[in-house]
């Protein structure tokens, strides 16, 4: 994660204990890193109105604590199932200026961690968590005010809403002559407001001291280079490649690289067809629609990338029309077999015989004299109706471009 976020990887990093009582850790204290974290001084680039670098102070390792559950009475239950599970904590510089920027920053971080296979990035299940520290300052001032920390946000949208809420609350408080008190707040998504949880202790109250049982971690250049050389292509670089090498619009590249499995599926399709734009349209339209509606993943999506690539190839080589391809798509969802076989079995091969198309066009012209007269009087849009009638006459099998060209020639 440090290499992916442009961090310095420290050759030597050490573990400390937080000598501060943790009621939800059986041994009573937490192991973390403080003086010498493993990664420092990195950044992640975001883009809202313009590009901006969000600095990363440090990425350090620590162990997870348990979970305290306060019931309606006076009892507190402790769930210790996740105690001791290793995690990384990513601490950003105070470079984020709004909830929108925080949303973009978190989205980019999630992209990176999922591309690297570090975790699935699911906030609702707790594999990615976020706490936000918020402070304000008058315009032109360099000194930030007292900060508060907001917790209990289980989606990026909640993070954005919580930050915007707390910025507004602090500004209103200061402008009314009040003072911001350092405290921890809990976000209530149902009420769209933050409520106080506890006063916040200063960092030195953790009383860090070197863990006497744990050796330093030494990262050699060989180890670092080995990691660097085996890292997958990161989302920003992949997006840029899709734009420059595949000539895709920025929007398409953004959607396709938003998740690694989408990008992987798309690139598998390109092993069967060289038309990246048509492949992009199918993935962003038909494929993602089914995946979202049926709550599927690409691992259990019924149509293989190979077969979808073959279907696209049938369109680009004029073997079938786009309309026939749309009719074949549901069959692929049910059977996932070679679309060439489906076309052959059902007799769906596109009609490219000029005489057959001319015959169909003659019938349409004879049966629609009013629309023909409209076209001749300059109503260009009526051509769409006439093309549609020809396609109906040929049961969607005629080559649409040939229909268009021959029809226009005959109408002249």
ABEGO torsion letter per residue (X at the ends): XAAAAGBBBBABBBBBBBBBBBAABAAGBBBBBAABBABBGBBBBBBBABBBBBBBABBBBBBBBBBBBBBABABBBBBAAABGBBBBBBBBBBABABAAAAAAAAAAAAAAAAAAGABAGBAAAGABBBBBBBBBBBBGBABBBBBBBBBGBABAAAAAAAAAAAAAAAAAAAAAGBBBBBBBBBBBAAAGBBBBABBBBBAAAAGBBBBAABBBBBBBAAAAAAAAAABBBBAAAAAAAAAAAAGBBAAAAAAAAABAAAAAAAAAAAAABABAAAAAAAAABAAAAAAAAAGBBAAABABBAAAAAAAAAAAAAGABBAAAAAAAAAAAAAAGBBAAAAAAAAGABBBABAAAAAAAAAAAAAABAAAAAAAAAGBAAAAAAAAAAAAAAAGGABBAAAAAAAAAAAAX
